[in-house]
């Protein structure tokens, strides 16, 4: 019988036991709302949420997921109170979003791109410092009036700690060549990701800052290691 290892006894420290090679894509969270609800901008959503505390339900794929933390961070920055509805998967959440039972989402773009295209979801902002290539008309959170709100899943290459520097450099060079290939970049955008290149030192600094940031968010909402 397989057993699930608890994060309480995780056998490695990502910041100490892994050697950064490079970050090659991000998937920013997108704030979406059922198109039948009144808010048509991020500012209107914040005002609406403050006027209806805990009445706005948002769906995620589970406690501690990117969507959950993005929503919690949003609440902390805006002083709003929302209600979290976790689902086993995005397929279970989608019908409830369309029906208006769980009309809010802090989703990764691939999860809601179809809903945006169909008109069922109204995108209000992307949690990124730059607009997304796949939805260029959707403002960043900062452009929409909420500064410092950035949240994204990200894709990176890492190796075991103490990996020979020559190996790291070779892998980084190959990653850069792949990301700069127009066909690869187009595929990333098609899947709702933003291709980019971050070198080993940049990735190390990014991982450190992300860890510090999200530990703070997690402690405030009281998520315990499972």
C-alpha positions as CSV (number, residue, x, y, z in Angstrom):
1,X,0.0,0.0,0.0
2,X,1.3,3.4,-0.9
3,X,1.5,6.1,1.8
4,X,1.5,9.8,1.3
5,X,4.5,11.6,2.7
6,X,3.6,14.6,4.9
7,X,5.0,18.0,4.2
8,X,6.0,18.0,7.8
9,X,8.8,15.6,7.1
10,X,9.7,16.6,3.6
11,X,13.1,15.0,3.0
12,X,14.6,18.0,1.3
13,X,14.8,21.7,1.4
14,X,14.2,23.2,-2.0
15,X,16.4,26.2,-1.3
16,X,19.3,24.2,0.0
17,X,19.1,20.9,-1.8
18,X,18.4,21.9,-5.3
19,X,20.6,23.8,-7.8
20,X,18.7,26.4,-9.9
21,X,19.2,26.1,-13.6
22,X,16.7,28.5,-15.0
23,X,13.1,29.6,-15.0
24,X,11.4,29.3,-18.4
25,X,7.7,30.1,-18.1
26,X,5.1,31.5,-15.7
27,X,1.3,31.0,-15.5
28,X,-0.1,34.1,-13.7
29,X,-3.4,33.8,-11.9
30,X,-6.3,35.6,-13.6
31,X,-9.1,37.1,-11.6
32,X,-12.4,36.1,-13.3
33,X,-16.0,36.6,-12.3
34,X,-19.3,35.2,-13.7
35,X,-20.3,37.6,-16.4
36,X,-23.8,37.9,-15.0
37,X,-22.5,39.6,-11.8
38,X,-22.3,43.4,-11.6
39,X,-18.6,44.1,-11.2
40,X,-17.0,45.0,-14.5
41,X,-13.6,46.1,-13.2
42,X,-11.3,45.0,-10.4
43,X,-12.1,48.2,-8.4
44,X,-15.8,47.3,-8.7
45,X,-15.1,43.8,-7.6
46,X,-13.3,45.0,-4.4
47,X,-16.2,47.4,-3.6
48,X,-18.7,44.7,-4.3
49,X,-16.9,42.2,-2.0
50,X,-16.6,44.7,0.8
51,X,-20.4,45.4,0.5
52,X,-21.1,41.6,0.6
53,X,-18.6,40.1,3.1
54,X,-18.3,36.3,2.7
55,X,-21.1,36.2,0.2
56,X,-18.8,35.8,-2.8
57,X,-17.7,32.2,-3.3
58,X,-14.5,31.4,-5.1
59,X,-13.5,28.0,-6.3
60,X,-10.1,26.3,-6.3
61,X,-8.6,22.8,-6.8
62,X,-7.8,22.6,-3.1
63,X,-6.4,24.1,0.1
64,X,-2.9,25.5,-0.5
65,X,-3.3,25.5,-4.3
66,X,-2.1,28.4,-6.4
67,X,-5.7,29.6,-6.7
68,X,-6.3,29.4,-2.9
69,X,-3.2,31.4,-2.1
70,X,-3.9,33.9,-4.8
71,X,-7.3,34.5,-3.3
72,X,-6.0,34.7,0.2
73,X,-3.4,37.2,-0.8
74,X,-6.1,39.2,-2.6
75,X,-8.1,39.3,0.7
76,X,-5.1,40.4,2.7
77,X,-4.2,43.2,0.3
78,X,-7.8,44.5,-0.1
79,X,-9.4,43.9,3.3
80,X,-12.1,41.8,1.7
81,X,-13.7,38.6,3.0
82,X,-14.5,35.8,0.5
83,X,-15.6,32.2,0.9
84,X,-13.4,29.4,-0.2
85,X,-15.0,26.4,-2.0
86,X,-12.4,23.7,-2.7
87,X,-13.0,21.2,-5.5
88,X,-11.2,17.9,-6.4
89,X,-10.5,19.2,-9.9
90,X,-11.3,22.1,-12.3
91,X,-13.9,20.0,-14.1
92,X,-16.1,19.9,-11.0
93,X,-15.7,23.6,-10.4
94,X,-16.6,24.8,-13.9
95,X,-20.3,24.0,-13.9
96,X,-20.8,25.8,-10.6
97,X,-19.0,28.8,-11.9
98,X,-21.2,29.0,-15.0
99,X,-24.3,28.5,-12.8
100,X,-23.3,31.4,-10.6
101,X,-23.1,29.3,-7.4
102,X,-19.3,29.8,-7.2
103,X,-19.0,32.9,-9.4
104,X,-15.4,34.0,-8.6
105,X,-12.0,32.6,-9.5
106,X,-8.3,33.3,-9.1
107,X,-7.5,30.8,-11.8
108,X,-4.6,29.9,-14.0
109,X,-5.5,30.9,-17.5
110,X,-5.7,27.4,-19.0
111,X,-8.5,26.6,-16.5
112,X,-10.7,29.5,-17.7
113,X,-9.7,30.5,-21.2
114,X,-12.6,28.6,-22.6
115,X,-15.0,30.4,-20.2
116,X,-13.5,33.8,-21.2
117,X,-13.9,33.0,-24.9
118,X,-17.5,31.8,-24.4
119,X,-18.4,34.9,-22.5
120,X,-19.3,33.0,-19.3
121,X,-16.4,34.5,-17.4
122,X,-15.4,38.2,-17.3
123,X,-11.6,38.6,-16.7
124,X,-10.9,41.6,-14.5
125,X,-7.1,41.4,-14.1
126,X,-4.0,39.3,-14.3
127,X,-1.8,38.9,-11.2
128,X,1.4,39.8,-13.1
129,X,3.6,42.8,-13.7
130,X,2.9,42.5,-17.4
131,X,-0.1,41.7,-19.5
132,X,-0.5,38.2,-20.8
133,X,0.2,37.5,-24.5
134,X,-2.9,35.2,-24.7
135,X,-5.3,37.9,-23.3
136,X,-3.7,41.2,-24.1
137,X,-6.8,43.3,-23.4
138,X,-6.9,42.2,-19.7
139,X,-5.1,44.7,-17.5
140,X,-2.6,43.8,-14.9
141,X,-3.7,44.2,-11.3
142,X,-1.6,47.2,-10.9
143,X,-3.1,48.8,-14.0
144,X,-6.6,48.0,-12.5
145,X,-5.7,49.8,-9.3
146,X,-4.3,47.0,-7.0
147,X,-0.5,47.4,-6.7
148,X,1.9,44.6,-5.6
149,X,-0.6,41.9,-6.4
150,X,1.3,39.2,-8.3
151,X,0.7,35.5,-8.1
152,X,1.7,32.8,-10.6
153,X,2.6,29.2,-11.0
154,X,6.0,28.9,-12.6
155,X,8.1,26.4,-14.5
156,X,11.8,26.0,-13.9
157,X,14.7,23.5,-14.2
158,X,16.6,22.5,-11.1
159,X,19.2,19.8,-10.4
160,X,20.5,18.2,-7.2
161,X,22.7,20.5,-5.1
162,X,26.4,20.5,-5.9
163,X,25.7,19.6,-9.6
164,X,28.8,20.5,-11.6
165,X,28.7,24.1,-12.8
166,X,29.5,23.1,-16.3
167,X,26.5,20.8,-16.4
168,X,24.2,23.6,-15.0
169,X,25.6,26.0,-17.7
170,X,25.0,23.5,-20.5
171,X,21.4,22.8,-19.4
172,X,20.8,26.6,-19.0
173,X,22.1,27.2,-22.5
174,X,19.8,24.5,-24.0
175,X,16.9,25.9,-22.1
176,X,17.5,29.4,-23.5
177,X,17.7,28.0,-27.0
178,X,14.4,26.2,-26.6
179,X,12.6,29.1,-25.1
180,X,13.8,31.4,-27.9
181,X,12.4,29.0,-30.5
182,X,9.3,30.8,-32.0
183,X,7.4,27.5,-32.2
184,X,8.1,26.7,-28.5
185,X,7.1,30.2,-27.5
186,X,3.9,30.0,-29.5
187,X,3.0,26.6,-27.8
188,X,3.5,28.2,-24.3
189,X,1.2,31.1,-25.2
190,X,-1.4,28.7,-26.6
191,X,-1.4,26.9,-23.3
192,X,-1.8,30.1,-21.3
193,X,1.8,30.4,-20.2
194,X,4.2,33.3,-20.6
195,X,7.7,32.2,-21.9
196,X,10.7,33.9,-20.4
197,X,14.3,33.3,-19.4
198,X,15.7,33.7,-15.9
199,X,19.3,32.6,-15.2
200,X,20.5,30.4,-12.3
201,X,21.2,33.3,-10.0
202,X,18.0,35.0,-10.9
203,X,16.0,31.9,-10.2
204,X,17.8,31.4,-6.9
205,X,16.8,34.9,-5.8
206,X,13.3,34.4,-7.1
207,X,12.8,31.2,-5.2
208,X,14.0,32.8,-2.0
209,X,11.6,35.8,-2.4
210,X,8.7,33.6,-3.4
211,X,9.2,31.3,-0.4
212,X,9.3,34.3,2.0
213,X,6.3,35.9,0.5
214,X,4.0,32.8,0.5
215,X,5.1,31.6,3.9
216,X,3.8,35.0,5.2
217,X,0.5,34.5,3.3
218,X,0.1,30.9,4.5
219,X,0.8,31.8,8.2
220,X,-1.9,34.5,8.1
221,X,-4.6,32.1,6.9
222,X,-3.4,29.3,9.2
223,X,-2.7,26.5,6.8
224,X,-1.1,23.6,8.6
225,X,1.4,21.2,6.9
226,X,-0.4,18.0,5.9
